[in-house]
Amino acid sequence: MFDRLKAHARTATARQSALTSVSTLANGFLGALFYFLLARLLGAFDYGVFSVIVTTMITLAAVFDFGSDQSLIMFVPKFPAPEFFPYAKLALLVKLASSLVIFLAFYFFSTPIAGSVFHQPSLSAALPLVGIGVFTQLLFSFSTSLAQAQQKYLLWGGLFVGTNFFRLLFLFLLYFSAHLHSLSVIFIYLLFPFLGFLFYVLVTRLHFGRARITGAVVRRFFSFNKWVVGFTLLSAVASRLDVFFTARYANLVAVGVYSLAGQIATIMPQLTSAIGAVTAPKFSSFTSSRQTSVYTGKTVLLSFGVAVISALVLIPLSLVVFSFSGKSYSAGFGPFLLLLLSLAIFLITAPVRDGLLYYYARPQIFFYTAVLQILVSCLASPVFILRYSIAGAAFVVLLNTLLTTVIYLVFYFRLKETS
């Protein structure tokens, strides 16, 4: 076993994963410090307002990306520059068009959305910022996905670390200038992704304005994209229903406590993205099932080790964070443990999902599992949240993770046997 681990450590995947993981840990540390300080400085209610707005922003950015990021990762590794330029240009146009729709919707309908959807009229002043945030998030994800697809991992990590560093710096400036409140924090949260996109454009000298988007490019893009759009939309909603249901069936204070618990555990999905940044382009480039099978085994072993080490660090760290944040957050430790277990399972099985999506090209599997997740959340969340509050929300997340993991494994091994 030790010899196998040593052999895996010498591979290009391990080295590249180490680079992305170090970037992710630095990014995670800066992001965690931002959220932990914010929770203490704002208080549970205002932190709850911030959490609902940011969750809505991130969810809609994932939904209205329409699978463009996954398409970039799918097609860019297959073509050298400038052959992939039409795909990149098409992805950017999709993002710009959808951003405009969301901006107009939240600019004109923020008050009815706050009252009818969230049952929280106090959110109406902050909701117009969601439209701007979706725009900046989509541009930022375009730059990070393109860097990932081109395997420019230093730039990929620098974009995440840099934006979080300056976001944290401006948090201190807001605090010491006595301008710290939920709206000002939301503004700096959405500003720096846009600055990250501009940095990417300047560094890479990005220019594909004259790239011609042919009918063949559009058909190829959306042939893969149509299922990705479906499961991305549903997954984005499903993965954040816990926060929305907590806001609806509990209160904004509970949202603040639950969001802090989720933020402590967020290093797990960040590490999932770090490892996926390396594995996804490789799965896209493989030409045989044997390559995929061997590579999946190695990366699952790597993911398992990362998940165990992360969990051992995060559990004692969480006790410090909850103590530091104040008594109003003490109820978050139990939900944190449930979320941590769920996200650890998600991290360990990440290579299996990447293989299904980028080698076997079965995005429809993710569409149907996302439908299942939404059904489970909609049926179980009202029952468990009303009875167990935020612990019930975390339990529903774990239940969904276990169900979908079983489905992914069954399909992976079936495809492996028949290919």
C-alpha positions in Angstrom: 0.0 0.0 0.0 2.8 2.4 0.9 4.6 1.6 -2.3 1.5 2.3 -4.3 1.1 5.7 -2.6 4.7 6.6 -3.3 4.3 5.6 -7.0 1.1 7.8 -7.2 2.9 10.7 -5.6 5.4 10.8 -8.5 2.7 11.0 -11.3 1.9 14.2 -13.2 -1.6 14.0 -11.8 -0.3 14.0 -8.2 2.0 17.0 -8.9 -0.6 19.0 -10.7 -3.2 18.1 -8.0 -0.7 19.2 -5.3 -0.4 22.6 -7.1 -4.2 23.0 -7.3 -4.6 21.7 -3.8 -2.1 24.2 -2.4 -3.9 26.9 -4.2 -7.2 25.7 -2.9 -6.0 25.5 0.7 -4.7 29.0 0.4 -7.9 30.1 -1.2 -9.9 28.2 1.4 -8.0 29.7 4.3 -8.6 33.3 3.0 -12.2 32.6 2.2 -12.8 30.9 5.6 -11.2 33.9 7.4 -13.4 36.2 5.4 -16.6 34.3 6.3 -15.6 33.7 10.0 -14.7 37.4 10.6 -17.9 38.4 8.8 -20.0 36.2 10.9 -18.6 37.7 14.1 -18.7 41.3 12.9 -22.1 41.3 11.3 -24.0 39.1 13.7 -26.3 36.2 12.9 -29.2 38.2 11.3 -27.1 40.3 8.9 -24.9 37.3 8.2 -28.1 35.5 7.3 -29.1 38.3 4.9 -25.6 38.1 3.3 -25.8 34.3 3.1 -29.2 34.3 1.3 -28.1 36.9 -1.2 -24.8 35.2 -2.0 -26.4 31.7 -2.2 -29.0 33.1 -4.6 -26.3 34.7 -6.6 -24.2 31.6 -6.9 -27.1 29.3 -7.6 -28.4 31.5 -10.5 -24.8 31.8 -11.8 -24.6 28.0 -12.0 -28.0 27.7 -13.5 -27.7 30.4 -16.1 -24.2 29.4 -17.1 -26.2 26.8 -19.2 -23.3 24.3 -19.0 -20.8 26.6 -20.7 -18.0 25.9 -18.2 -18.3 22.1 -18.7 -18.4 22.6 -22.4 -15.1 24.6 -22.2 -13.5 21.8 -20.2 -14.9 19.2 -22.7 -13.8 20.9 -26.0 -10.8 23.1 -25.3 -8.5 20.2 -24.5 -9.4 18.6 -27.8 -8.3 21.5 -30.0 -5.2 23.7 -30.1 -5.4 27.5 -30.3 -7.0 29.0 -32.3 -9.3 26.1 -33.2 -11.0 26.2 -29.8 -11.7 30.0 -30.0 -15.2 29.6 -31.5 -16.2 27.4 -28.5 -14.8 29.9 -26.0 -16.5 32.8 -27.8 -19.8 30.9 -27.9 -19.5 30.2 -24.2 -18.9 33.9 -23.4 -21.8 35.0 -25.5 -24.1 32.6 -23.6 -22.9 34.0 -20.3 -23.4 37.6 -21.3 -26.9 37.1 -22.7 -28.1 35.2 -19.6 -26.5 37.8 -17.3 -28.6 40.5 -18.9 -31.8 38.5 -18.3 -31.1 38.0 -14.6 -30.0 41.6 -14.1 -33.3 42.9 -15.5 -35.4 40.4 -13.5 -33.9 41.3 -10.2 -33.8 45.0 -10.9 -37.5 45.2 -11.5 -38.9 42.4 -9.3 -36.8 42.4 -6.2 -39.6 43.4 -3.9 -42.1 40.6 -5.0 -39.3 38.1 -4.9 -38.4 39.0 -1.4 -42.0 38.7 -0.2 -43.3 35.8 -2.2 -40.3 33.6 -2.6 -38.4 34.0 0.6 -41.2 35.4 2.9 -38.5 37.9 4.0 -39.4 41.5 2.9 -36.2 42.8 4.5 -34.2 41.2 1.7 -35.8 43.6 -1.0 -33.0 46.2 -0.6 -30.2 43.7 -1.2 -31.8 41.5 -3.9 -31.1 43.9 -6.9 -27.4 43.2 -6.3 -28.0 39.5 -7.2 -28.2 40.5 -10.9 -24.9 42.2 -10.9 -23.4 39.3 -8.9 -24.5 36.8 -11.4 -22.8 38.8 -14.2 -19.5 38.9 -12.3 -19.6 35.3 -11.3 -20.2 34.1 -14.8 -17.3 36.1 -16.2 -15.0 34.8 -13.4 -16.0 31.2 -14.0 -15.3 31.7 -17.7 -11.7 32.7 -16.9 -11.2 29.9 -14.4 -12.7 27.2 -16.6 -10.7 28.3 -19.6 -7.5 28.3 -17.5 -8.4 24.8 -16.2 -9.2 23.5 -19.7 -5.8 24.7 -20.9 -4.2 23.2 -17.8 -2.8 26.5 -16.7 -3.0 25.6 -13.0 -0.8 28.4 -11.7 -3.1 31.0 -13.3 -6.2 29.0 -12.2 -5.1 29.0 -8.6 -3.9 32.6 -8.7 -7.3 33.8 -9.8 -9.0 32.2 -6.8 -6.4 33.2 -4.2 -6.0 36.7 -5.5 -9.7 37.6 -5.5 -10.2 36.2 -2.0 -7.1 38.0 -0.7 -8.3 41.4 -1.9 -11.9 40.6 -0.8 -10.5 40.0 2.7 -8.4 43.2 2.6 -11.4 45.3 1.7 -13.4 43.7 4.5 -10.9 45.2 7.0 -11.1 48.5 5.2 -14.9 48.5 5.5 -14.7 47.6 9.2 -12.1 50.3 10.1 -14.0 52.9 8.1 -17.2 52.1 9.9 -19.0 51.2 6.6 -19.4 47.4 7.4 -22.9 46.2 6.8 -24.6 43.5 4.7 -25.0 45.6 1.6 -21.4 46.8 1.5 -20.0 43.3 2.0 -22.2 42.0 -0.8 -20.8 44.7 -3.0 -17.2 43.7 -2.4 -18.1 40.1 -2.8 -19.4 40.6 -6.3 -16.7 43.2 -7.3 -13.6 41.0 -7.2 -14.7 38.2 -9.5 -15.1 40.9 -12.2 -11.6 42.2 -11.4 -10.3 38.6 -11.6 -11.8 38.3 -15.1 -10.1 41.5 -16.2 -6.8 40.2 -14.8 -7.2 37.0 -16.8 -7.9 38.9 -20.0 -4.8 41.1 -19.5 -2.5 38.3 -18.6 -3.5 35.9 -21.4 -4.1 38.7 -24.0 -7.4 37.0 -24.7 -8.6 37.8 -28.2 -11.0 35.6 -30.2 -13.4 38.4 -31.3 -12.9 37.4 -35.0 -13.4 33.7 -34.3 -16.2 32.4 -36.5 -18.9 30.4 -34.7 -20.1 27.9 -37.4 -23.2 25.7 -37.4 -21.0 22.7 -36.6 -19.5 24.4 -33.6 -23.0 25.3 -32.3 -24.3 21.8 -32.9 -21.3 20.1 -31.2 -21.4 22.6 -28.3 -25.1 22.1 -27.5 -25.2 18.4 -28.3 -23.0 17.8 -25.3 -24.4 20.9 -23.6 -28.1 20.1 -23.6 -27.9 17.5 -20.9 -25.2 19.5 -19.0 -27.6 22.4 -19.0 -30.3 20.3 -17.5 -28.3 18.6 -14.7 -26.3 21.9 -14.0 -29.6 23.8 -13.5 -31.1 21.1 -11.3 -27.9 20.4 -9.4 -27.4 24.0 -8.7 -30.9 24.3 -7.3 -30.7 21.0 -5.4 -27.3 21.7 -3.8 -28.6 24.9 -2.2 -32.2 24.0 -1.3 -31.0 23.4 2.2 -30.3 27.2 2.7 -33.5 28.2 0.9 -35.7 25.8 2.9 -34.0 26.9 6.1 -34.8 30.6 5.3 -38.4 29.6 4.6 -39.2 27.2 7.4 -36.8 28.6 10.1 -35.5 32.2 10.2 -32.6 34.4 9.1 -30.7 33.8 12.4 -30.9 30.0 11.7 -29.7 30.6 8.1 -26.7 32.5 9.6 -25.8 29.7 11.9 -26.3 27.0 9.3 -24.3 29.0 6.7 -21.3 29.3 9.1 -21.4 25.5 9.6 -21.4 25.0 5.9 -18.6 27.5 5.4 -16.3 25.6 7.8 -16.9 22.4 5.7 -16.6 24.2 2.4 -12.9 23.2 2.1 -14.1 19.8 1.0 -15.9 21.0 -2.2 -13.0 23.3 -2.8 -10.6 20.4 -2.7 -13.0 18.5 -5.0 -12.7 21.4 -7.5 -8.9 21.4 -7.1 -8.6 17.7 -7.9 -11.2 18.0 -10.6 -9.3 20.8 -12.2 -6.6 18.3 -13.0 -8.7 15.1 -13.7 -11.5 16.5 -15.9 -9.3 17.6 -18.8 -7.5 14.2 -18.6 -10.7 12.2 -18.7 -11.7 14.3 -21.8 -8.4 13.3 -23.5 -8.5 9.5 -22.8 -9.1 7.1 -25.7 -9.5 3.8 -23.9 -11.6 2.3 -21.0 -8.4 0.8 -19.5 -6.8 4.3 -19.2 -9.9 5.6 -17.5 -10.2 2.7 -15.1 -6.5 2.9 -14.0 -6.7 6.6 -13.7 -9.9 6.5 -11.7 -8.4 4.1 -9.2 -5.4 6.3 -8.6 -7.4 9.5 -8.2 -10.0 7.9 -5.9 -7.1 6.8 -3.6 -5.7 10.3 -3.7 -9.1 11.8 -3.0 -9.7 9.5 0.0 -6.4 10.5 1.6 -7.2 14.2 1.1 -10.7 13.8 2.5 -9.5 11.9 5.7 -6.7 14.5 6.4 -9.1 17.4 5.8 -11.7 16.0 8.1 -9.2 15.4 10.9 -8.1 19.1 10.6 -11.6 20.6 10.3 -13.3 19.0 13.3 -11.1 20.6 16.0 -10.9 23.8 13.9 -14.7 24.0 13.9 -14.8 24.0 17.7 -12.5 27.0 17.6 -14.5 28.8 15.0 -17.9 28.3 16.7 -16.3 29.5 20.0 -14.8 32.5 18.3 -18.0 33.5 16.5 -20.1 33.8 19.6 -22.8 31.9 21.5 -25.5 32.4 18.9 -23.5 30.1 16.6 -23.0 27.2 19.0 -25.9 25.2 17.6 -24.0 24.7 14.3 -21.6 22.0 15.4 -24.0 19.0 14.9 -25.1 20.2 11.5 -21.4 20.8 10.6 -20.5 17.1 11.3 -23.3 15.9 9.0 -22.3 18.3 6.3 -18.6 17.3 6.7 -19.5 13.6 6.2 -21.6 14.4 3.2 -18.9 16.5 1.5 -16.1 14.0 2.3 -18.1 11.3 0.5 -18.6 13.8 -2.4 -14.8 14.5 -2.6 -13.8 10.8 -2.5 -16.2 9.9 -5.4 -15.3 13.0 -7.6 -13.1 10.9 -10.0 -16.0 8.6 -10.6 -18.3 11.5 -11.6 -15.6 13.0 -13.8 -15.2 9.7 -15.6 -18.9 9.4 -16.2 -19.1 12.9 -17.5 -15.9 13.5 -19.5 -14.9 10.0 -20.7 -18.2 8.0 -20.9 -20.0 11.3 -21.9 -23.2 10.4 -19.9 -24.4 13.8 -18.6 -28.0 12.4 -18.6 -27.1 10.4 -15.5 -26.5 13.6 -13.6 -29.7 15.1 -14.9 -31.8 12.3 -13.5 -29.9 12.1 -10.2 -30.4 15.9 -9.8 -34.2 15.4 -10.3 -34.0 12.8 -7.5 -32.1 15.2 -5.2 -34.7 17.9 -5.7 -37.6 15.5 -5.0 -35.9 14.2 -1.8 -35.2 17.8 -0.7 -38.7 19.0 -1.4 -40.3 16.1 0.4 -37.9 15.7 3.3 -36.8 19.2 4.1 -40.1 20.6 5.4 -40.5 17.6 7.7 -36.9 17.5 9.1 -36.3 21.3 9.3 -39.6 22.0 11.1 -38.8 19.2 13.5 -35.0 19.4 13.9 -34.2 22.9 12.5 -30.7 23.2 10.9 -29.7 19.6 11.9 -32.6 18.4 9.8 -31.4 20.5 6.8 -27.9 18.9 7.1 -29.4 15.4 7.4 -31.3 15.9 4.1 -28.0 16.9 2.4 -26.3 13.7 3.7 -29.3 11.5 2.6 -29.1 13.0 -0.9 -25.3 12.4 -1.1 -25.6 8.7 -0.1 -28.4 8.1 -2.7 -26.6 9.7 -5.6 -23.2 8.1 -4.7 -24.8 4.7 -5.0 -26.3 5.6 -8.4 -23.0 6.9 -9.7 -21.1 3.8 -8.7 -23.7 1.5 -10.2 -23.6 3.3 -13.6 -19.8 3.6 -13.6 -19.2 -0.1 -13.1 -21.8 -1.0 -15.7 -20.2 1.2 -18.3 -16.8 -0.1 -17.4 -17.9 -3.7 -18.0 -19.6 -3.0 -21.3 -16.9 -0.7 -22.9 
